[in-house]
Amino acid sequence: MKVLHINKFDSTGGAALAAVRLLQAQRAYGIDAHMLVLQKQSDSQYITPIFKSIKGQIFQNLKFISEILWFTRYEKDRQNRFTFSPARFGFNLHKHPLVKNADILHIHWINQGFISLPGLQKLTTLGKPIVWTLHDLWPVTGGCHYPGNCDNFTSGCGHCPLLKKPGKNDLSAIQNKRKEDIYSKGTIAFVGCSQWIKNEAEKNSLTKLLNPPFYQIFNPIDLNLYCPAPKDEVRRRLGLPRDKNLLLLGAANIFDPRKGTQYLIKALKNLATQHPKLLKEIELITFGKNTNIFQEKLAFPIHDLGLVKDEVKMAQLYQASDLFILSSLQDNLPNTVVESLACGTPVVAFNIGGVPEMIHHKNNGYLAQSGQWDKLSEGILYVLKNHEQLSTNARKFAKNNFAPHIIARKYNEIYRSFH
């Protein structure tokens, strides 16, 4: 059985990271798996880009720009430009040799000029079973990636709050109906990385009508790379202080509204105000884009690593830290939480999305109600006080739930259910 994973990138974004880890897990398990991407940055022999030439790269950029420009006439405001994907422009993959040769097509994230809705329809009509891992909710909405407080996707979309002129038959309603037509022509199973996103997806009107199978499977993690290590030694190698409590925080884009950065800043300011002595005991490690905001807003000493693309380096950051803080207000199954727990580093986070499926309150981390930044402050103190037991529990949970062979076996069972 030959499985082809399809994702826009192989190294940029959480979906790419999760998809590549699944590819690696499946190959180690004995599954003949490959991946087709728009842009390749890794050196894996099992990952193939659509184009390799400079001309092809220019063509890719034109598709992306066309997609963005086309949507500007519909967007409500520029800030939310990338929260809605119209899928008007993209590439037709149905004639690609890897697609033709595959027994199973496994889709991950295909937006922003990679695969259009017409291109998706060409894939569903090939007669090949499709497994679609839900890294967000776009596959089952009229265009948004995360509905937030909007529940229109449960009744066919329309009146979309992200559009300039929302209405009963707006772009979201049109696209929802288009997806219904596309999915009705294929054999599709959806997999939620978290139980939360699976439950949300099942509420959608088109999935209720077509009744496709839904499953829940966590993302895998390399437990040999992401593992506990002696903190003093790791800190020495990274040039970090060995006599301080180090708090790790960051994201690919700190300014993404979903990341709740304003609440994280409030929580840390509150910690400094209520416990001034901690300014000499706690230091921060930051990573990602736009992390300079922490240096501007906070009094704690900060070690800024910027964008970290090397997985070995990323694992070391978790190993060196006493805890990781996640302030996301909307999220599915953040890779950062998976990575942190695997390294035995407890996590303090808001109780949102799929996060409570990984962080068990006061067992391997601390959960605060969404937006309650003062409770994040309390969580930091709790984890520092009870670090040893929480750390042990974190690693145990990761081994029992994120082990590559466990995840590969579960996906293999879905693949075989088609035959």
C-alpha positions in Angstrom: 0.0 0.0 0.0 1.4 3.3 -1.1 0.5 6.5 0.8 1.1 10.0 -0.5 1.0 12.9 2.0 0.1 16.3 0.5 1.1 19.5 2.3 2.1 22.9 1.1 5.4 22.9 2.9 7.8 20.4 4.5 9.2 22.8 7.2 7.2 26.0 7.5 4.3 25.9 9.9 2.8 23.5 12.4 1.0 21.4 9.9 4.2 20.8 7.9 6.1 19.8 11.0 3.4 17.4 12.1 3.0 16.0 8.6 6.7 15.3 8.2 6.9 13.6 11.6 4.0 11.4 10.6 5.8 10.5 7.3 8.9 9.6 9.3 6.9 7.5 11.8 5.1 5.6 9.0 8.3 4.8 7.1 9.8 3.5 10.3 6.7 1.4 10.9 7.0 -0.1 7.4 4.5 1.9 5.4 5.5 3.0 1.9 4.9 6.7 2.5 6.0 9.7 0.5 5.1 13.4 0.5 4.3 15.9 -2.2 4.8 19.6 -1.4 4.8 22.9 -3.1 8.1 24.1 -1.6 10.8 21.8 -0.3 13.4 22.9 2.2 14.5 19.6 3.8 16.9 17.0 2.2 14.5 14.0 2.7 14.5 11.7 -0.3 10.9 10.8 0.5 9.6 14.4 -0.1 9.1 15.7 -3.6 8.4 19.4 -4.6 6.1 20.2 -7.5 8.7 22.5 -9.0 12.5 22.6 -8.7 13.3 25.3 -11.2 13.5 29.1 -10.5 10.7 29.5 -13.1 8.6 27.2 -11.1 9.3 29.1 -7.9 8.1 32.3 -9.6 5.0 30.5 -10.7 4.3 29.5 -7.1 4.7 33.1 -5.9 2.3 34.3 -8.6 -0.4 31.8 -7.4 0.0 33.0 -3.8 -0.2 36.7 -4.8 -3.2 36.0 -7.0 -5.0 34.3 -4.1 -4.4 37.2 -1.8 -5.3 39.9 -4.3 -8.5 38.1 -5.3 -9.7 38.0 -1.7 -9.0 41.7 -0.9 -12.3 42.7 -2.4 -14.1 40.5 0.1 -12.0 40.9 3.3 -13.4 42.9 6.2 -10.0 44.2 7.3 -6.4 43.5 6.4 -5.5 42.1 9.9 -7.6 39.0 9.2 -6.4 38.5 5.7 -4.9 35.1 6.3 -7.7 33.8 8.6 -9.9 33.1 5.6 -8.8 31.1 2.5 -10.9 31.3 -0.7 -8.9 28.6 -2.5 -9.4 30.2 -5.9 -5.9 29.7 -7.2 -3.7 26.6 -7.0 -2.1 23.7 -8.8 -3.8 20.6 -10.3 -2.0 17.6 -8.9 -4.3 14.8 -10.2 -1.9 14.0 -13.1 1.3 14.0 -11.0 3.1 10.6 -11.1 3.2 10.3 -7.3 -0.6 10.9 -7.1 -1.3 8.4 -9.9 0.9 5.8 -8.2 -0.6 6.2 -4.7 -3.2 4.0 -3.2 -4.1 6.5 -0.4 -4.0 10.3 -0.7 -3.4 11.8 2.7 -4.1 15.6 2.7 -2.8 18.0 5.4 -2.7 21.8 4.7 -3.3 23.0 1.1 -4.1 26.7 1.3 -2.7 30.0 0.0 -2.1 29.2 -3.6 -1.3 25.4 -3.3 -4.5 23.6 -4.2 -7.7 25.4 -5.4 -11.2 24.0 -4.9 -11.3 22.9 -8.6 -7.9 21.2 -8.0 -9.3 19.5 -4.9 -12.3 18.2 -6.9 -10.0 16.7 -9.4 -8.3 14.7 -6.6 -11.6 13.5 -5.1 -12.8 12.2 -8.4 -9.8 10.0 -9.0 -11.5 7.2 -7.1 -8.6 7.0 -4.5 -9.5 7.0 -0.8 -8.6 10.3 0.9 -7.5 10.8 4.5 -7.6 14.4 5.6 -5.8 15.4 8.9 -7.5 18.4 10.3 -4.7 20.8 11.4 -7.4 23.5 11.5 -11.1 23.7 10.6 -10.8 25.1 7.0 -11.7 21.7 5.4 -15.1 21.9 7.0 -15.9 25.6 6.9 -16.8 28.1 4.2 -13.3 29.6 4.4 -12.2 30.4 7.9 -9.4 28.4 9.6 -10.8 28.9 13.1 -14.4 30.1 13.6 -13.8 31.5 17.0 -17.2 32.4 18.5 -19.0 32.1 15.2 -21.1 28.9 14.8 -22.5 29.6 11.3 -20.4 26.8 10.0 -22.9 24.4 11.7 -25.7 25.6 9.4 -24.0 26.0 6.0 -22.0 29.2 6.8 -23.2 32.6 5.5 -23.2 35.9 7.4 -19.4 35.5 7.8 -17.9 38.0 10.3 -14.6 38.0 8.4 -16.2 39.3 5.2 -16.8 42.9 4.2 -20.4 42.2 3.1 -21.7 39.3 5.1 -25.0 37.8 4.0 -27.0 34.6 3.6 -25.4 33.8 0.3 -21.9 35.4 0.8 -18.6 33.8 -0.1 -18.5 31.6 2.9 -21.9 30.1 2.0 -20.9 29.6 -1.6 -17.7 27.8 -0.7 -19.4 25.6 1.9 -21.8 24.4 -0.7 -18.9 23.9 -3.2 -17.1 21.7 -0.6 -20.2 19.7 -0.1 -20.3 18.9 -3.8 -16.6 18.1 -3.9 -16.7 15.8 -0.9 -19.8 14.0 -2.2 -17.8 12.8 -5.2 -15.0 11.1 -3.2 -14.3 8.7 -0.4 -12.9 10.8 2.5 -12.1 10.1 6.1 -11.3 13.0 8.4 -8.8 12.8 11.3 -8.7 15.3 14.1 -5.4 15.8 15.8 -7.4 16.5 18.9 -10.8 15.4 20.1 -11.8 19.0 20.2 -11.3 19.7 16.5 -12.9 16.3 15.7 -16.0 17.4 17.7 -16.1 20.8 16.0 -15.7 19.4 12.5 -18.6 16.9 13.1 -20.9 19.9 13.8 -20.5 21.2 10.3 -23.6 21.0 8.1 -21.8 19.4 5.1 -20.3 16.6 7.2 -23.6 16.0 8.9 -25.2 15.6 5.5 -22.5 13.4 4.0 -21.6 11.6 7.2 -17.9 10.8 6.5 -16.0 8.8 9.1 -14.2 10.8 11.7 -11.2 9.7 13.9 -9.0 11.3 16.5 -5.2 10.7 16.5 -2.5 12.7 18.2 0.5 13.9 16.3 3.7 11.9 16.8 7.0 13.1 18.2 10.6 11.7 18.1 10.9 10.7 21.8 14.7 10.1 21.3 15.2 13.7 20.2 12.6 15.4 22.4 13.6 13.9 25.8 14.7 15.0 29.2 18.3 15.9 29.7 20.5 17.3 32.5 19.5 21.0 32.8 22.9 22.2 34.0 24.7 20.6 31.0 22.2 21.9 28.4 22.3 25.4 29.9 26.0 25.4 29.8 26.1 24.5 26.1 23.5 27.2 25.3 25.2 29.8 27.5 22.2 30.1 29.8 22.3 30.7 33.6 22.3 27.6 35.7 21.1 29.3 38.9 17.8 30.8 37.6 14.3 29.5 36.9 14.0 29.7 33.1 10.6 30.2 31.5 10.2 29.4 27.8 7.7 31.3 25.6 7.2 31.9 21.9 5.4 31.1 18.7 6.0 31.2 15.0 4.3 34.7 15.0 3.8 36.3 18.4 1.4 39.0 16.8 -1.1 36.4 15.6 -4.3 37.4 17.6 -5.0 33.7 18.3 -1.7 33.5 20.4 -3.0 35.7 23.2 0.3 37.5 23.6 -1.4 40.4 25.4 -2.5 38.0 28.2 0.9 36.5 28.5 2.5 39.9 29.0 -0.1 40.8 31.6 0.5 37.5 33.4 4.3 38.1 33.6 3.8 41.8 34.6 1.5 40.6 37.4 4.1 38.1 38.5 6.7 40.8 38.8 4.4 43.2 40.6 3.1 40.7 43.1 6.5 39.0 43.7 9.3 41.5 43.0 12.0 39.2 44.3 11.3 36.9 41.3 12.9 39.5 39.0 16.2 38.2 40.3 15.2 34.5 40.3 13.4 34.2 36.9 14.6 34.8 33.4 12.8 34.3 30.1 13.8 32.4 26.9 11.9 33.6 23.9 11.7 32.3 20.3 9.8 33.1 17.1 8.9 36.2 15.2 8.5 39.7 16.7 9.7 38.6 20.2 11.2 42.1 20.7 7.8 43.0 22.2 8.7 41.1 25.3 11.9 43.1 25.8 9.9 46.3 25.4 7.1 45.3 27.8 8.7 43.1 30.5 11.3 43.7 33.3 12.5 40.1 33.4 15.9 39.4 31.9 15.4 37.8 28.4 17.4 35.5 26.3 16.0 35.9 22.8 16.7 33.1 20.3 14.6 34.5 17.4 13.4 32.0 14.8 14.6 28.5 15.7 14.3 26.1 12.7 16.8 23.4 14.0 14.9 20.7 15.9 18.0 19.8 18.0 18.2 23.4 19.1 14.5 23.5 19.8 14.7 20.4 21.9 17.5 21.9 23.9 15.4 24.9 24.7 12.7 22.7 26.3 15.3 20.7 28.1 16.9 23.9 29.5 13.6 25.4 30.7 11.7 24.8 33.9 8.4 25.3 32.1 6.8 26.4 28.9 4.0 29.0 28.7 1.3 28.8 26.0 -1.2 31.7 26.0 -3.1 30.7 22.8 -6.8 31.6 22.8 -7.6 29.2 19.9 -5.6 26.2 18.9 -5.9 22.6 17.9 -3.0 20.5 19.1 0.0 22.8 19.4 3.3 21.1 18.5 5.0 23.2 21.2 3.0 21.4 23.9 3.8 18.0 22.4 7.5 18.9 22.3 7.6 20.3 25.8 5.9 17.4 27.4 8.1 15.0 25.6 11.1 16.8 27.1 9.6 16.5 30.6 8.9 20.2 30.7 5.5 21.1 32.3 3.3 23.5 30.5 1.2 26.4 31.8 -1.7 27.3 29.3 -5.2 28.4 28.8 -7.9 25.7 28.8 -8.8 25.9 25.1 -9.1 23.7 22.0 -7.2 20.5 22.2 -4.8 21.8 24.9 -6.6 20.1 27.9 -6.3 16.8 26.1 -2.6 17.0 26.7 -2.2 19.1 29.8 -3.9 17.6 32.8 -4.3 20.3 35.5 -1.8 20.0 38.3 -0.6 16.6 36.9 1.7 17.5 34.1 1.1 21.2 33.9 -1.4 23.9 34.8 -4.6 25.1 33.1 -6.2 28.5 33.4 -9.5 29.6 32.0 -9.2 31.4 28.7 -8.1 35.0 29.1 -7.6 34.8 32.9 -4.0 36.1 32.9 -3.8 36.2 36.7 -4.4 32.5 36.8 -1.5 32.1 34.3 0.7 33.8 37.0 -0.6 31.4 39.6 0.2 28.5 37.3 3.8 29.6 36.9 4.3 29.6 40.6 2.6 26.3 41.0 4.7 24.5 38.4 8.0 25.9 39.8 7.0 24.7 43.3 5.9 21.2 42.1 8.3 20.8 39.2 9.8 17.4 39.8 6.6 15.4 39.9 5.0 17.4 37.1 8.0 16.8 34.9 7.9 13.0 35.5 4.2 13.0 34.6 4.8 15.1 31.5 7.3 12.6 30.0 5.2 9.6 30.9 2.1 11.1 29.1 4.2 11.9 26.0 5.6 8.3 25.8 2.1 6.8 26.2 0.4 9.1 23.7 2.8 10.5 21.1 5.1 7.6 20.4 5.6 7.3 16.6 4.8 3.6 16.4 1.5 4.1 18.2 0.4 6.9 15.8 1.6 5.1 12.7 -0.3 2.0 13.7 -3.5 4.0 14.2 -3.3 5.6 10.8 -2.5 2.3 9.2 -5.7 0.9 10.6 -7.6 3.7 8.9 -5.9 3.1 5.6 -6.7 -0.6 5.7 -10.4 0.1 6.5 -10.7 1.3 2.8 -9.7 -2.1 1.4 
